[in-house]
Amino acid sequence: MSNAMLFVVPTPIGNLEDITLRAIRILQEVDTVVCEDTRQTIKLLSHLKISKPLISFYTQNQLKRIPQIISMLESGKSIALVSDCGTPAISDPGYYLIKEAIDKNINVVPLPGACALITALVGSGLTTDSFVFLGFLKKKTGKMKKELEQAKSIQKTIVFYESPHRILKTLEVCKDVFGEQTKIVLARELTKKFEEFIRGTIKEVIGNMSGRDILGEFIVLVEPIQISLSEDISKD
């Protein structure tokens, strides 16, 4: 077993106070920080008064970077993996680095911390005892619809990410798949000054969103079946 350590370090999704004491200590102690965008990570490290060598790691350069990072780990370097915000490896290429490190018998140490999908889920008011996370949906309407229909059949709360320029189109697809009276929640700007939860039926939320400026990435949560509180309690 190698003595190398790959730390998976969550970073704030908006509010800079949402970083753990352990995460700060690890960032202070590691030899190098592997990050999605060096410009974003420098801002965070500067705020924490930490200076470390940075290596960029994102979808377009991951094939080149993974062997380089693994080689550093195998030489005994300690490395922190971060993303621009939130927990690495959730809908980003950090997964591939973690998998390769495990395959090479390198110690992977995940830290708990900020995660947009969990923050949105617990604040949504929808069923949280079980859910399915879809990441980013397929871009083509037909494929998106098929993906949502498959998730609907599981009968759990559905969570996925969406961009501001596609949200209205996606809501229309949700209306076709789930029906306009299905409960849906849009979460945006989480932990920031203008944090917002938009709750209601799909029909109501489409009406709310139409004609307004749409900014910020969205977490979309859909409850495809109606579960009353009494039904939930009776299961216990």
PyMOL commands that set and color helices and strands:
alter all, ss='L'
color gray80, all
select helices_A, chain A and resi 21-29+38-47+59-74+94-103+116-124+141-152+167-178+202-209+229-235
alter helices_A, ss='H'
color red, helices_A
select strands_A, chain A and resi 5-8+32-35+54-56+78-81+107-110+131-136+157-162+183-188+196-201+218-223
alter strands_A, ss='S'
color yellow, strands_A
deselect
rebuild
show_as cartoon
